Every structure is written in structure tokens, then in C-alpha cells.
């Protein structure tokens, strides 16, 4: 559902919106821009959370990676 609202923008921003979208599409342009910002903020928050989790478990993850690499070492193909 669309809700009518009022916002204040500089004339310069309004001119750029009109140049990119046309005056009749201002609302759609602004809504799309806001959604893109919200999604970018969400992705950034997820990335920060993931980095914090990795940092918290870094030693354990590194040990596991070393273990995996040892299992992936080349073996003697003459052995069954």
C-alpha cells in the first residue's frame, strides 16, 4: 500500500532525479533508491556479523582448514 508523504529535497537533487527518471516518476525513483540503500545496509550488517563470527572462531577454523589440507595432500597412486 502506498502512503502519501512529504519530504524536502534540495533543488539540485530534484533536478537530478528528474533528469534520471522524469518528473512523473519521482516517487518510483526515490522508492527504488531507498530500497537499494536498505538492502546495502542489510548486506553490510550481515558482512559485519559474519566477520565477527569468523574472528571469534579464527583459531578453530584455521585448525580445521589445516586438517582438511593434510587430508587433501597427494597420495601414492600405487596404493589402493
N, CA, C and O atoms as CSV, one atom per row, in Angstrom:
chain,resi,resn,atom,element,x,y,z
A,1,UNK,N,N,0.840,-1.162,0.000
A,1,UNK,CA,C,0.000,0.000,0.000
A,1,UNK,C,C,0.894,1.236,0.000
A,1,UNK,O,O,1.852,1.320,0.768
A,2,UNK,N,N,0.580,2.168,-0.846
A,2,UNK,CA,C,1.326,3.423,-0.926
A,2,UNK,C,C,0.738,4.419,0.060
A,2,UNK,O,O,-0.479,4.503,0.228
A,3,UNK,N,N,1.610,5.164,0.704
A,3,UNK,CA,C,1.195,6.194,1.648
A,3,UNK,C,C,1.802,7.505,1.188
A,3,UNK,O,O,3.012,7.597,0.982
A,4,UNK,N,N,0.983,8.497,1.029
A,4,UNK,CA,C,1.469,9.804,0.608
A,4,UNK,C,C,2.256,10.426,1.744
A,4,UNK,O,O,1.827,10.399,2.897
A,5,UNK,N,N,3.414,10.990,1.412
A,5,UNK,CA,C,4.262,11.613,2.418
A,5,UNK,C,C,4.896,12.855,1.810
A,5,UNK,O,O,4.811,13.081,0.603
A,6,UNK,N,N,5.507,13.627,2.627
A,6,UNK,CA,C,6.168,14.840,2.168
A,6,UNK,C,C,7.605,14.811,2.644
A,6,UNK,O,O,7.878,14.549,3.816
A,7,UNK,N,N,8.527,15.081,1.726
A,7,UNK,CA,C,9.942,15.168,2.083
A,7,UNK,C,C,10.505,16.442,1.474
A,7,UNK,O,O,9.943,16.983,0.521
A,8,UNK,N,N,11.588,16.909,2.010
A,8,UNK,CA,C,12.254,18.097,1.487
A,8,UNK,C,C,13.564,17.677,0.848
A,8,UNK,O,O,14.385,16.999,1.465
A,9,UNK,N,N,13.746,18.090,-0.396
A,9,UNK,CA,C,14.980,17.792,-1.123
A,9,UNK,C,C,15.538,19.084,-1.690
A,9,UNK,O,O,14.796,20.025,-1.972
A,10,UNK,N,N,16.837,19.118,-1.851
A,10,UNK,CA,C,17.440,20.303,-2.467
A,10,UNK,C,C,17.026,20.368,-3.937
A,10,UNK,O,O,16.701,19.351,-4.549
A,11,UNK,N,N,17.045,21.553,-4.476
A,11,UNK,CA,C,16.694,21.725,-5.897
A,11,UNK,C,C,17.640,20.929,-6.784
A,11,UNK,O,O,17.231,20.376,-7.805
A,12,UNK,N,N,18.895,20.874,-6.391
A,12,UNK,CA,C,19.891,20.135,-7.171
A,12,UNK,C,C,19.540,18.647,-7.228
A,12,UNK,O,O,19.599,18.040,-8.297
A,13,UNK,N,N,19.180,18.063,-6.096
A,13,UNK,CA,C,18.809,16.647,-6.057
A,13,UNK,C,C,17.553,16.420,-6.885
A,13,UNK,O,O,17.465,15.444,-7.630
A,14,UNK,N,N,16.597,17.306,-6.758
A,14,UNK,CA,C,15.354,17.177,-7.509
A,14,UNK,C,C,15.604,17.245,-9.015
A,14,UNK,O,O,15.010,16.483,-9.778
A,15,UNK,N,N,16.478,18.150,-9.443
A,15,UNK,CA,C,16.833,18.230,-10.875
A,15,UNK,C,C,17.463,16.922,-11.356
A,15,UNK,O,O,17.162,16.448,-12.452
A,16,UNK,N,N,18.339,16.344,-10.531
A,16,UNK,CA,C,18.993,15.089,-10.917
A,16,UNK,C,C,17.988,13.943,-10.985
A,16,UNK,O,O,18.055,13.107,-11.886
A,17,UNK,N,N,17.063,13.904,-10.038
A,17,UNK,CA,C,16.015,12.873,-10.079
A,17,UNK,C,C,15.223,13.009,-11.364
A,17,UNK,O,O,14.985,12.022,-12.060
A,18,UNK,N,N,14.813,14.238,-11.683
A,18,UNK,CA,C,14.045,14.472,-12.907
A,18,UNK,C,C,14.851,14.105,-14.149
A,18,UNK,O,O,14.310,13.551,-15.106
A,19,UNK,N,N,16.129,14.411,-14.130
A,19,UNK,CA,C,16.980,14.096,-15.289
A,19,UNK,C,C,17.081,12.587,-15.494
A,19,UNK,O,O,17.117,12.113,-16.630
A,20,UNK,N,N,17.128,11.832,-14.394
A,20,UNK,CA,C,17.267,10.375,-14.483
A,20,UNK,C,C,15.944,9.646,-14.673
A,20,UNK,O,O,15.903,8.577,-15.280
A,21,UNK,N,N,14.875,10.216,-14.160
A,21,UNK,CA,C,13.628,9.457,-14.162
A,21,UNK,C,C,12.449,10.178,-14.797
A,21,UNK,O,O,11.451,9.542,-15.136
A,22,UNK,N,N,12.540,11.461,-14.961
A,22,UNK,CA,C,11.397,12.235,-15.423
A,22,UNK,C,C,10.545,12.633,-14.233
A,22,UNK,O,O,10.438,11.881,-13.264
A,23,UNK,N,N,9.941,13.805,-14.298
A,23,UNK,CA,C,9.186,14.349,-13.169
A,23,UNK,C,C,8.029,13.445,-12.768
A,23,UNK,O,O,7.661,13.409,-11.594
A,24,UNK,N,N,7.448,12.716,-13.713
A,24,UNK,CA,C,6.289,11.882,-13.381
A,24,UNK,C,C,6.687,10.611,-12.622
A,24,UNK,O,O,5.824,9.930,-12.067
A,25,UNK,N,N,7.977,10.289,-12.594
A,25,UNK,CA,C,8.437,9.063,-11.940
A,25,UNK,C,C,9.265,9.334,-10.682
A,25,UNK,O,O,10.010,8.464,-10.232
A,26,UNK,N,N,9.142,10.508,-10.127
A,26,UNK,CA,C,9.948,10.856,-8.941
A,26,UNK,C,C,9.752,9.863,-7.802
A,26,UNK,O,O,10.723,9.374,-7.225
A,27,UNK,N,N,8.508,9.569,-7.484
A,27,UNK,CA,C,8.236,8.682,-6.347
A,27,UNK,C,C,8.846,7.313,-6.555
A,27,UNK,O,O,9.455,6.755,-5.643
A,28,UNK,N,N,8.687,6.767,-7.757
A,28,UNK,CA,C,9.250,5.443,-8.044
A,28,UNK,C,C,10.769,5.477,-7.944
A,28,UNK,O,O,11.380,4.558,-7.399
A,29,UNK,N,N,11.376,6.532,-8.469
A,29,UNK,CA,C,12.829,6.662,-8.420
A,29,UNK,C,C,13.314,6.717,-6.976
A,29,UNK,O,O,14.256,6.017,-6.605
A,30,UNK,N,N,12.669,7.547,-6.165
A,30,UNK,CA,C,13.069,7.700,-4.766
A,30,UNK,C,C,12.854,6.400,-4.001
A,30,UNK,O,O,13.711,5.995,-3.216
A,31,UNK,N,N,11.723,5.745,-4.223
A,31,UNK,CA,C,11.459,4.485,-3.526
A,31,UNK,C,C,12.513,3.438,-3.887
A,31,UNK,O,O,13.008,2.725,-3.014
A,32,UNK,N,N,12.855,3.346,-5.173
A,32,UNK,CA,C,13.879,2.381,-5.592
A,32,UNK,C,C,15.221,2.698,-4.944
A,32,UNK,O,O,15.924,1.795,-4.492
A,33,UNK,N,N,15.576,3.974,-4.898
A,33,UNK,CA,C,16.847,4.373,-4.283
A,33,UNK,C,C,16.866,4.036,-2.793
A,33,UNK,O,O,17.882,3.579,-2.269
A,34,UNK,N,N,15.758,4.260,-2.121
A,34,UNK,CA,C,15.684,3.957,-0.689
A,34,UNK,C,C,15.800,2.454,-0.463
A,34,UNK,O,O,16.513,2.021,0.443
A,35,UNK,N,N,15.105,1.648,-1.278
A,35,UNK,CA,C,15.205,0.184,-1.136
A,35,UNK,C,C,16.636,-0.291,-1.379
A,35,UNK,O,O,17.127,-1.169,-0.670
A,36,UNK,N,N,17.305,0.288,-2.380
A,36,UNK,CA,C,18.704,-0.094,-2.630
A,36,UNK,C,C,19.574,0.208,-1.426
A,36,UNK,O,O,20.443,-0.590,-1.076
A,37,UNK,N,N,19.353,1.351,-0.784
A,37,UNK,CA,C,20.127,1.704,0.408
A,37,UNK,C,C,19.832,0.752,1.559
A,37,UNK,O,O,20.746,0.322,2.262
A,38,UNK,N,N,18.555,0.421,1.752
A,38,UNK,CA,C,18.176,-0.508,2.827
A,38,UNK,C,C,18.837,-1.870,2.601
A,38,UNK,O,O,19.364,-2.468,3.539
A,39,UNK,N,N,18.808,-2.357,1.362
A,39,UNK,CA,C,19.416,-3.652,1.057
A,39,UNK,C,C,20.928,-3.604,1.249
A,39,UNK,O,O,21.517,-4.558,1.756
A,40,UNK,N,N,21.561,-2.501,0.848
A,40,UNK,CA,C,23.009,-2.359,1.045
A,40,UNK,C,C,23.349,-2.354,2.538
A,40,UNK,O,O,24.332,-2.967,2.955
A,41,UNK,N,N,22.541,-1.665,3.334
A,41,UNK,CA,C,22.767,-1.641,4.784
A,41,UNK,C,C,22.609,-3.040,5.379
A,41,UNK,O,O,23.381,-3.439,6.251
A,42,UNK,N,N,21.603,-3.786,4.901
A,42,UNK,CA,C,21.405,-5.153,5.389
A,42,UNK,C,C,22.599,-6.035,5.024
A,42,UNK,O,O,23.087,-6.800,5.856
A,43,UNK,N,N,23.072,-5.927,3.768
A,43,UNK,CA,C,24.229,-6.724,3.348
A,43,UNK,C,C,25.457,-6.367,4.171
A,43,UNK,O,O,26.225,-7.247,4.560
A,44,UNK,N,N,25.644,-5.073,4.436
A,44,UNK,CA,C,26.784,-4.631,5.227
A,44,UNK,C,C,26.689,-5.202,6.647
A,44,UNK,O,O,27.694,-5.654,7.197
A,45,UNK,N,N,25.499,-5.186,7.240
A,45,UNK,CA,C,25.311,-5.726,8.592
A,45,UNK,C,C,25.596,-7.224,8.619
A,45,UNK,O,O,26.228,-7.719,9.552
A,46,UNK,N,N,25.137,-7.945,7.608
A,46,UNK,CA,C,25.404,-9.388,7.531
A,46,UNK,C,C,26.904,-9.630,7.407
A,46,UNK,O,O,27.448,-10.516,8.066
A,47,UNK,N,N,27.571,-8.849,6.565
A,47,UNK,CA,C,29.017,-8.986,6.405
A,47,UNK,C,C,29.761,-8.719,7.702
A,47,UNK,O,O,30.699,-9.439,8.048
A,48,UNK,N,N,29.341,-7.682,8.420
A,48,UNK,CA,C,29.980,-7.375,9.707
A,48,UNK,C,C,29.758,-8.500,10.709
A,48,UNK,O,O,30.672,-8.865,11.449
A,49,UNK,N,N,28.530,-9.058,10.735
A,49,UNK,CA,C,28.235,-10.160,11.643
A,49,UNK,C,C,29.094,-11.381,11.282
A,49,UNK,O,O,29.653,-12.038,12.160
A,50,UNK,N,N,29.190,-11.674,9.978
A,50,UNK,CA,C,29.996,-12.813,9.536
A,50,UNK,C,C,31.470,-12.624,9.891
A,50,UNK,O,O,32.123,-13.562,10.349
A,51,UNK,N,N,32.001,-11.405,9.680
A,51,UNK,CA,C,33.400,-11.141,10.025
A,51,UNK,C,C,33.633,-11.307,11.519
A,51,UNK,O,O,34.668,-11.829,11.933
A,52,UNK,N,N,32.675,-10.864,12.333
A,52,UNK,CA,C,32.810,-11.018,13.785
A,52,UNK,C,C,32.806,-12.489,14.182
A,52,UNK,O,O,33.583,-12.901,15.044
A,53,UNK,N,N,31.932,-13.289,13.555
A,53,UNK,CA,C,31.887,-14.723,13.858
A,53,UNK,C,C,33.188,-15.412,13.441
A,53,UNK,O,O,33.718,-16.253,14.168
A,54,UNK,N,N,33.688,-15.048,12.275
A,54,UNK,CA,C,34.946,-15.640,11.811
A,54,UNK,C,C,36.078,-15.271,12.764
A,54,UNK,O,O,36.876,-16.127,13.146
A,55,UNK,N,N,36.147,-14.005,13.146
A,55,UNK,CA,C,37.203,-13.561,14.069
A,55,UNK,C,C,37.092,-14.290,15.402
A,55,UNK,O,O,38.102,-14.655,16.003
A,56,UNK,N,N,35.869,-14.500,15.858
A,56,UNK,CA,C,35.647,-15.174,17.143
A,56,UNK,C,C,36.121,-16.621,17.117
A,56,UNK,O,O,36.572,-17.142,18.137
A,57,UNK,N,N,36.025,-17.271,15.970
A,57,UNK,CA,C,36.365,-18.692,15.848
A,57,UNK,C,C,37.582,-18.927,14.948
A,57,UNK,O,O,37.755,-20.014,14.397
A,58,UNK,N,N,38.413,-17.909,14.806
A,58,UNK,CA,C,39.527,-17.960,13.865
A,58,UNK,C,C,40.480,-19.120,14.114
A,58,UNK,O,O,40.844,-19.825,13.173
A,59,UNK,N,N,40.887,-19.330,15.343
A,59,UNK,CA,C,41.842,-20.406,15.624
A,59,UNK,C,C,41.248,-21.768,15.287
A,59,UNK,O,O,41.915,-22.614,14.691
A,60,UNK,N,N,40.000,-21.972,15.669
A,60,UNK,CA,C,39.328,-23.239,15.379
A,60,UNK,C,C,39.176,-23.454,13.868
A,60,UNK,O,O,39.390,-24.559,13.370
A,61,UNK,N,N,38.811,-22.407,13.154
A,61,UNK,CA,C,38.642,-22.518,11.701
A,61,UNK,C,C,39.969,-22.780,11.003
A,61,UNK,O,O,40.035,-23.571,10.063
A,62,UNK,N,N,41.027,-22.114,11.463
A,62,UNK,CA,C,42.342,-22.340,10.870
A,62,UNK,C,C,42.822,-23.765,11.118
A,62,UNK,O,O,43.399,-24.390,10.228
A,63,UNK,N,N,42.590,-24.277,12.315
A,63,UNK,CA,C,42.987,-25.649,12.626
A,63,UNK,C,C,42.230,-26.630,11.732
A,63,UNK,O,O,42.810,-27.588,11.222
A,64,UNK,N,N,40.946,-26.387,11.548
A,64,UNK,CA,C,40.143,-27.263,10.693
A,64,UNK,C,C,40.630,-27.198,9.247
A,64,UNK,O,O,40.695,-28.220,8.565
A,65,UNK,N,N,40.970,-25.999,8.781
A,65,UNK,CA,C,41.464,-25.846,7.405
A,65,UNK,C,C,42.783,-26.590,7.220
A,65,UNK,O,O,42.990,-27.245,6.198
A,66,UNK,N,N,43.665,-26.493,8.195
A,66,UNK,CA,C,44.931,-27.221,8.119
A,66,UNK,C,C,44.696,-28.720,8.080
A,66,UNK,O,O,45.373,-29.441,7.347
A,67,UNK,N,N,43.742,-29.188,8.863
A,67,UNK,CA,C,43.395,-30.608,8.886
A,67,UNK,C,C,42.882,-31.048,7.511
A,67,UNK,O,O,43.280,-32.097,7.006
A,68,UNK,N,N,42.016,-30.259,6.920
A,68,UNK,CA,C,41.479,-30.580,5.593
A,68,UNK,C,C,42.597,-30.615,4.556
A,68,UNK,O,O,42.628,-31.498,3.698
A,69,UNK,N,N,43.506,-29.662,4.638
A,69,UNK,CA,C,44.611,-29.628,3.683
A,69,UNK,C,C,45.504,-30.857,3.829
A,69,UNK,O,O,46.002,-31.385,2.834
A,70,UNK,N,N,45.706,-31.312,5.062
A,70,UNK,CA,C,46.509,-32.531,5.255
A,70,UNK,C,C,45.836,-33.735,4.602
A,70,UNK,O,O,46.510,-34.568,3.996
A,71,UNK,N,N,44.511,-33.833,4.720
A,71,UNK,CA,C,43.795,-34.946,4.094
A,71,UNK,C,C,43.817,-34.840,2.578
A,71,UNK,O,O,43.730,-35.851,1.881
A,72,UNK,N,N,43.933,-33.620,2.066
A,72,UNK,CA,C,43.930,-33.435,0.612
A,72,UNK,C,C,45.307,-33.551,-0.012
A,72,UNK,O,O,45.455,-33.357,-1.219
A,73,UNK,N,N,46.312,-33.863,0.782
A,73,UNK,CA,C,47.675,-33.978,0.255
A,73,UNK,C,C,47.735,-35.130,-0.730
A,73,UNK,O,O,47.025,-36.123,-0.570
A,74,UNK,N,N,48.577,-35.005,-1.747
A,74,UNK,CA,C,48.690,-36.085,-2.731
A,74,UNK,C,C,49.116,-37.396,-2.059
A,74,UNK,O,O,49.903,-37.398,-1.112
A,75,UNK,N,N,48.599,-38.463,-2.550
A,75,UNK,CA,C,48.949,-39.767,-2.031
A,75,UNK,C,C,49.597,-40.597,-3.120
A,75,UNK,O,O,49.566,-40.238,-4.297
A,76,UNK,N,N,50.159,-41.663,-2.730
A,76,UNK,CA,C,50.833,-42.586,-3.657
A,76,UNK,C,C,49.747,-43.340,-4.408
A,76,UNK,O,O,49.019,-44.142,-3.824
A,77,UNK,N,N,49.640,-43.074,-5.726
A,77,UNK,CA,C,48.575,-43.695,-6.529
A,77,UNK,C,C,48.760,-45.191,-6.710
A,77,UNK,O,O,47.836,-45.873,-7.154
A,78,UNK,N,N,49.946,-45.722,-6.373
A,78,UNK,CA,C,50.153,-47.156,-6.471
A,78,UNK,C,C,49.467,-47.900,-5.325
A,78,UNK,O,O,49.278,-49.115,-5.385
A,79,UNK,N,N,49.098,-47.158,-4.284
A,79,UNK,CA,C,48.409,-47.754,-3.149
A,79,UNK,C,C,46.910,-47.819,-3.454
A,79,UNK,O,O,46.376,-46.905,-4.083
A,80,UNK,N,N,46.231,-48.868,-3.025
A,80,UNK,CA,C,44.788,-48.970,-3.269
A,80,UNK,C,C,43.990,-47.990,-2.476
A,80,UNK,O,O,42.764,-47.963,-2.582
